[in-house]
């Protein structure tokens, strides 16, 4: 019997197109080609077993490590060595307090980078308007340009101690930095950067040579205390300097853009957080080592506290701990200055490329991203020339950079917090309530320290009582602001934010910028941003005027 049943031809279902994302540069999509491994873009297999997870971590390592080691730059060498000379190891506890601050700030920007695919400056421009977008880029450009100068000051101090000629050494260092980033190979750059990061470990042999008392250091690291017989004002200003040199605005812009350039997506968030913890561990280890061996090497000597720059510290280490310690310190300073110059320059080039629509990726060669590399190389070469020009006020530039970074840091943290609460930007990756509470406290503390720092620059003879008054006023202002916000919430009948729905977050990416709804700017936010704008302008003008007066000899 003939089977008359017919079967309809099967048609394969059309492929589901991938959702559009906001990634601005097509070089930011594709395989992850890290210094220590590769992850194919179509590799979606789960990582089971320790070897597979370790290989993935090796491929991801880079953004957190480089940004943190770059933070232990020339300015940090001066600050931590001064803390050890002046107050021994009694301020080591500040490093312990800074660990969660470092993690929270950098975790938020790595989350923004992986989820949005858009740089920090561009997000500020799109979500807060042209004024704040332009302000953030101009502010970053000027501050970073000055910071790069301080990195080259560190290079001159290091080569001077080592007996190398200043001008050829500085220009050679500038050429090496530019060449390392301009090959068109992201992997080649990252391998160079990680190799340089390993140079920070040279601080450990110095620690072993000087062998400060480990028990005392461990105690001072976990038990807060103030130095005996020290002026509160002097101690507070040094603590602010430690905060300023450890948490800097350029770090936020660099890590977010570098995560994007490395093509890291939310699927690898856990590995990138581990990379960040690795970087934090190394930066805290280096800072503690510098503080400890400077405290031990110079204790009881008349020169203690008088080594005011890193070259002086190297000479002091040679005198009291041997030539090897001095040479290792100088090499570590040279290495740290090169890493810092590279990272700070890249953060600026990334931000300008992001905002101005320039091709901006280390995956592209010079021909494919001329504007990006022009900004990067221009900053490096200009800083090198400024440093080698006779008569440049290098000491004032260093002081000015640290001061301006401390003044401007709170604004960067405010925008970071607001972006991480924007559901259109981060969707299921927005901050939870605990993160917001902690970050708000951090921002409040940073604002207070910024006000103290501004007052100390404008009024060099500031007293301990004045500092305590400023802290009290800022505390009262914070309480009043919280009271206003809560009163307004109750009057409007707004409910407290509930738990965030995190379902499907591993595959969620921010849609294209032109598809995002317009942000809702509340009256309270407008008032807060206006007050912040006024404070930043006033504080920056006062600091610049004061530095100009010092430069002119007044």
C-alpha positions in Angstrom: 0.0 0.0 0.0 1.4 3.3 -1.0 1.9 5.8 1.8 0.3 9.0 0.6 1.4 11.0 3.7 3.5 14.0 2.7 5.9 15.8 5.0 6.2 19.5 4.8 9.7 20.7 4.1 11.4 21.8 7.2 12.7 25.4 7.3 15.5 26.3 9.7 14.6 29.1 12.0 16.2 32.4 11.0 19.2 33.2 13.3 18.3 35.6 16.1 20.4 38.7 15.6 22.6 39.7 18.6 21.3 42.7 20.4 22.9 46.0 19.5 25.3 47.4 22.0 26.8 50.8 22.7 30.4 49.9 21.9 31.8 52.9 19.9 34.9 51.4 18.3 34.7 48.1 16.3 38.3 47.3 17.5 36.7 46.8 21.0 34.9 43.6 19.9 36.4 40.2 19.2 38.9 37.9 20.9 40.5 38.8 24.2 44.2 38.8 23.4 45.8 39.3 26.8 49.4 39.3 27.7 49.2 35.8 29.3 46.5 34.1 27.2 43.7 34.3 24.6 39.9 33.8 24.9 38.0 33.4 21.6 34.9 35.5 21.2 32.8 32.4 20.5 34.2 30.5 23.6 31.2 30.4 25.8 31.9 27.1 27.5 31.7 27.2 31.3 35.0 27.1 33.2 35.1 23.9 35.2 38.1 22.9 37.2 40.9 24.9 38.6 43.2 24.7 35.5 40.5 26.1 33.2 39.7 28.9 35.7 43.4 29.7 36.1 44.0 29.9 32.4 41.0 32.3 32.1 42.3 34.4 34.9 45.7 34.7 33.2 44.1 35.9 30.0 42.0 38.5 31.9 44.8 39.8 34.2 46.0 43.3 33.2 43.5 46.2 33.7 43.4 46.0 37.5 47.1 45.2 37.9 48.3 48.0 35.6 46.0 50.7 37.1 47.0 49.9 40.6 50.8 49.6 40.0 50.6 52.8 38.0 49.1 54.4 41.1 52.4 53.7 43.0 54.1 56.2 40.9 56.7 58.9 41.5 54.4 61.0 43.7 53.6 57.9 45.8 57.3 57.2 46.3 57.7 60.7 47.8 54.6 60.5 50.0 55.2 57.1 51.5 58.9 57.7 52.1 58.0 61.0 53.8 55.4 59.3 56.0 58.0 56.7 57.1 60.6 59.4 57.8 58.3 61.7 59.8 56.1 59.3 61.7 57.6 55.9 61.4 55.0 53.2 60.8 52.3 54.9 62.9 50.2 55.8 59.8 50.2 52.4 58.1 46.6 51.9 59.2 45.5 54.5 56.6 46.5 51.9 53.9 44.1 49.4 55.5 41.3 51.9 55.3 42.1 52.7 51.7 41.7 49.1 50.6 37.9 49.1 50.5 37.9 52.6 48.9 40.2 51.5 46.1 38.2 48.4 45.5 34.8 50.0 45.5 35.9 52.9 43.1 37.7 50.6 40.7 35.1 47.8 40.8 32.4 50.3 39.8 34.4 51.5 36.8 35.3 48.0 35.6 31.6 47.1 35.9 30.8 50.2 33.8 33.4 49.3 31.2 32.4 45.6 30.8 28.7 46.3 30.7 28.5 49.5 28.7 31.4 49.3 26.3 31.6 53.1 26.5 34.3 55.2 28.2 33.8 57.2 31.4 34.0 60.6 29.8 31.5 59.7 27.1 29.0 58.4 29.7 29.3 61.6 31.6 28.7 63.6 28.4 25.7 61.6 27.4 24.0 61.3 30.9 24.9 64.7 32.4 25.1 67.0 29.4 27.8 68.8 27.4 29.0 71.1 30.2 30.0 68.2 32.5 31.3 66.1 29.6 33.5 69.0 28.5 34.4 69.8 32.1 35.5 66.2 32.8 37.6 65.9 29.7 39.3 69.4 30.1 39.8 68.8 33.8 41.3 65.3 33.1 43.5 66.6 30.3 45.1 69.4 32.4 45.5 67.4 35.5 46.9 64.4 33.7 49.3 66.6 31.7 50.7 67.9 35.0 50.8 64.4 36.5 52.8 63.1 33.6 55.3 65.9 34.2 55.7 64.6 37.8 56.4 61.1 36.4 59.2 62.5 34.3 60.5 64.4 37.4 60.7 60.9 39.0 62.7 59.7 36.0 65.1 62.6 36.3 65.6 61.9 40.0 66.2 58.2 39.4 68.7 58.6 36.5 70.5 61.4 38.4 71.1 59.2 41.4 72.3 56.4 39.0 74.7 58.7 37.4 73.1 58.7 34.0 72.9 61.8 31.8 69.6 63.6 32.4 68.5 64.8 29.0 69.3 61.7 26.9 67.8 59.5 29.6 64.6 61.4 29.8 64.1 61.5 26.0 65.0 57.8 25.8 62.4 57.0 28.4 59.8 59.1 26.5 60.6 57.3 23.3 60.3 53.9 25.0 56.9 54.7 26.4 55.6 56.0 23.1 57.0 53.0 21.2 55.5 50.4 23.7 52.0 51.7 23.0 52.2 52.4 19.3 52.8 48.9 17.8 49.2 48.2 16.9 49.3 45.1 19.1 47.3 45.2 22.3 49.0 42.0 23.5 52.5 43.4 22.9 51.7 46.5 24.9 50.2 44.6 27.8 53.1 42.2 28.0 55.4 45.2 28.2 53.2 46.8 30.9 53.0 43.7 33.0 56.8 43.2 32.8 57.2 46.8 34.0 54.7 46.1 36.8 56.9 43.3 38.0 59.6 45.9 38.6 57.6 47.2 41.6 58.6 44.0 43.4 62.1 45.5 43.7 60.8 47.2 46.8 60.7 43.8 48.6 64.5 43.2 48.6 65.0 46.7 50.0 62.6 45.8 52.8 64.6 42.6 53.5 67.9 44.5 53.5 66.6 47.1 56.0 64.5 44.5 57.9 62.1 46.8 59.8 60.3 45.1 62.7 57.5 43.1 61.2 55.6 42.8 64.4 55.4 46.6 64.9 54.4 47.1 61.2 51.6 44.5 61.5 50.3 46.2 64.7 50.3 49.7 63.1 48.7 48.3 60.0 45.6 47.1 61.9 45.5 49.4 64.9 44.8 53.0 64.2 46.8 55.6 66.1 48.3 59.0 65.8 52.0 59.9 66.0 53.1 61.1 69.4 54.3 64.7 69.8 53.1 65.6 66.3 51.0 68.6 65.2 47.5 67.4 64.2 47.5 69.7 61.2 50.8 68.3 59.8 49.5 64.7 60.3 46.2 65.4 58.7 47.8 67.0 55.7 50.0 64.0 55.2 47.1 61.6 55.5 45.3 63.6 52.8 48.4 63.3 50.7 48.4 59.5 51.1 44.7 59.5 50.1 45.4 61.7 47.1 48.3 59.7 45.9 46.5 56.4 46.3 43.1 57.4 44.8 43.4 59.6 41.7 40.8 60.6 39.0 42.8 59.2 36.1 42.5 55.7 37.5 38.7 55.8 36.9 39.0 56.8 33.3 41.9 54.5 32.5 40.5 51.3 33.9 37.1 51.7 32.3 38.6 52.3 28.9 41.2 49.6 29.2 38.6 47.0 30.2 36.7 48.0 27.0 39.8 47.9 24.9 40.7 44.5 26.2 37.2 43.4 25.1 36.2 42.1 28.5 32.4 41.5 28.9 30.2 40.9 31.9 30.8 37.1 31.6 34.3 37.5 32.9 33.5 40.0 35.7 34.6 37.6 38.5 38.0 37.2 36.9 38.4 40.9 36.4 37.6 41.5 40.1 40.3 39.0 41.0 42.7 41.0 38.7 41.8 44.1 40.6 42.4 42.4 44.0 45.8 41.3 42.7 46.7 45.0 41.8 45.4 46.3 45.2 47.5 43.7 47.0 50.7 44.7 45.2 50.1 48.5 45.6 49.4 48.1 49.4 52.5 45.8 49.8 54.7 48.4 48.0 53.3 51.3 50.0 53.8 49.5 53.3 57.3 48.4 52.3 58.4 51.9 51.5 56.9 53.3 54.7 58.5 50.5 56.7 62.1 50.6 55.3 62.2 54.4 55.4 61.1 54.4 59.0 63.7 51.8 60.0 66.6 53.1 57.9 66.3 56.7 59.0 65.1 56.3 62.6 67.3 58.2 65.1 69.4 60.0 62.4 69.5 63.8 62.1 68.5 63.7 58.4 65.3 61.8 59.1 62.5 63.9 57.6 65.0 65.9 55.5 65.0 63.6 52.5 62.4 65.6 50.6 62.6 63.9 47.2 63.1 60.4 46.0 66.7 60.9 45.0 67.4 62.1 48.5 65.7 58.9 49.9 67.9 56.8 47.6 71.0 58.5 48.8 69.9 58.1 52.4 69.3 54.4 51.9 72.7 54.0 50.5 74.2 55.8 53.5 72.4 53.7 56.1 71.5 50.5 54.4 74.1 50.1 51.6 74.6 50.9 48.0 72.4 48.0 46.9 69.3 49.4 48.7 69.8 52.8 47.1 70.3 51.4 43.6 67.2 49.2 43.9 65.1 52.1 45.1 66.2 54.3 42.2 65.5 51.5 39.7 62.1 50.9 41.3 61.4 54.7 41.1 62.4 54.7 37.4 60.2 51.7 36.7 57.2 53.2 38.6 57.5 56.5 36.8 57.5 54.9 33.4 54.4 52.8 34.3 52.6 55.9 35.7 53.4 58.0 32.6 52.1 55.3 30.3 48.9 54.7 32.2 48.1 58.4 32.8 48.7 59.3 29.1 46.5 56.5 27.9 43.7 57.5 30.2 43.7 61.0 28.5 44.0 59.6 25.0 41.1 57.2 25.6 38.9 59.9 27.1 39.5 62.4 24.2 39.0 59.6 21.6 35.8 58.5 23.3 34.2 62.0 23.4 35.5 63.3 20.0 34.7 60.2 18.1 38.3 59.3 17.2 39.4 55.8 16.7 40.9 54.9 20.0 42.3 51.4 20.6 45.7 49.8 21.2 44.5 47.1 18.7 45.0 49.7 15.9 48.3 50.9 14.6 49.3 54.5 14.2 47.7 54.7 10.7 44.4 53.4 12.1 44.2 55.8 15.1 46.2 58.8 14.3 44.4 61.2 16.7 44.6 58.7 19.6 48.3 58.2 19.2 48.9 61.9 18.6 47.3 62.8 22.0 49.3 60.0 23.7 52.7 60.9 22.2 52.1 64.6 22.5 51.5 64.4 26.3 54.6 62.2 26.8 56.9 64.3 24.7 55.7 67.6 26.1 56.2 66.4 29.7 59.7 65.2 28.8 60.6 68.6 27.3 59.2 70.5 30.3 61.3 68.5 32.7 64.6 69.0 30.8 64.1 72.7 30.3 66.4 74.6 32.8 64.6 76.6 35.4 61.2 74.7 35.3 59.5 74.9 38.7 59.4 71.2 39.2 58.8 71.2 42.9 55.8 73.5 42.6 54.4 71.3 39.7 54.6 68.3 41.9 52.8 70.0 44.8 50.2 71.5 42.5 49.4 68.1 40.9 48.8 66.4 44.3 46.7 69.3 45.5 44.5 69.6 42.4 44.0 65.8 42.3 42.8 65.9 45.9 40.5 68.8 45.1 38.9 67.3 42.0 38.7 63.7 43.1 35.3 64.0 44.9 33.6 65.2 41.6 34.8 62.1 39.8 33.5 59.9 42.6 30.1 61.6 42.5 29.6 61.0 38.8 30.8 57.4 39.3 28.2 56.9 41.9 25.4 58.4 39.9 26.3 56.4 36.8 26.3 53.2 38.8 22.7 53.9 39.9 21.5 54.7 36.3 19.4 51.6 35.4 19.4 52.6 31.7 23.2 52.4 31.8 23.8 49.3 34.0 20.4 47.5 34.1 20.8 44.5 36.4 24.4 45.6 37.2 23.4 48.8 39.1 24.6 49.3 42.7 22.8 47.7 45.6 21.8 49.5 48.7 24.9 48.5 50.7 27.2 49.6 48.0 25.5 53.0 47.7 25.6 53.6 51.5 29.3 52.8 51.6 30.2 54.8 48.5 28.2 57.8 49.8 30.2 57.7 53.0 33.4 57.5 50.9 32.4 60.5 48.8 31.5 62.5 51.9 35.0 61.8 53.4 36.7 62.7 50.1 34.8 66.0 50.0 35.8 66.8 53.5 39.5 66.0 52.8 39.3 68.1 49.6 38.0 71.1 51.6 40.7 70.7 54.2 43.4 70.4 51.5 42.1 73.6 49.7 42.1 75.5 53.0 45.6 74.3 53.8 46.9 75.5 50.4 45.3 78.9 50.7 46.2 79.3 54.4 49.5 77.5 54.9 49.5 78.2 58.6 46.2 76.4 59.2 45.8 75.1 62.7 44.6 71.9 64.1 41.5 73.7 65.5 40.6 75.0 62.0 40.9 71.5 60.6 38.6 70.1 63.2 36.1 73.0 62.6 36.1 72.1 58.9 35.4 68.5 59.6 32.6 69.5 62.0 31.0 71.8 59.4 31.2 69.2 56.7 29.7 66.6 59.0 26.8 68.9 59.9 26.3 69.7 56.2 26.2 66.0 55.4 23.6 65.3 58.1 21.4 68.2 56.8 21.6 66.9 53.2 20.5 63.5 54.4 17.7 65.0 56.4 16.5 67.1 53.3 16.6 64.0 51.1 14.6 61.9 53.6 12.1 64.7 54.2 11.6 65.1 50.4 11.2 61.4 50.0 8.5 61.2 52.6 6.7 64.3 51.3 6.6 62.9 47.8 5.6 59.4 48.9 8.6 57.8 47.3 9.3 54.2 48.4 12.8 53.1 49.3 14.5 51.2 46.6 13.9 47.5 46.8 16.3 44.7 45.9 17.7 44.8 42.3 16.6 42.1 39.9 19.8 40.5 38.8 18.3 37.9 36.5 20.2 37.4 33.2 22.9 39.9 34.1 25.8 37.8 32.6 24.5 38.6 29.1 23.1 42.1 29.6 24.8 44.9 27.8 23.9 48.6 27.6 21.9 49.4 24.4 23.3 52.0 21.9 23.5 55.5 23.4 20.8 56.9 21.1 18.3 54.3 22.4 18.7 55.3 26.0 15.8 57.3 27.6 16.6 60.8 28.7 17.9 60.8 32.3 15.5 62.2 34.9 17.3 65.0 36.8 15.6 65.7 40.1 15.7 69.1 41.9 18.0 67.7 44.6 20.4 66.4 42.0 20.4 69.8 40.2 21.1 71.6 43.5 23.9 69.1 44.4 25.6 69.3 41.0 25.4 73.1 41.0 26.9 73.3 44.5 29.6 70.9 43.3 30.3 73.0 40.2 30.6 76.1 42.3 33.0 74.5 44.8 35.2 73.0 42.2 35.6 76.3 40.3 36.3 78.3 43.5 38.7 75.7 44.9 40.6 75.3 41.7 41.0 79.0 41.2 42.2 79.5 44.8 44.7 76.6 44.4 46.0 77.9 41.1 46.4 81.5 42.4 48.3 80.2 45.4 50.6 78.1 43.4 51.2 81.1 41.0 52.1 83.3 44.0 54.6 80.7 45.2 56.1 80.5 41.7 56.5 84.3 41.6 58.1 84.3 45.0 55.3 85.8 47.0 
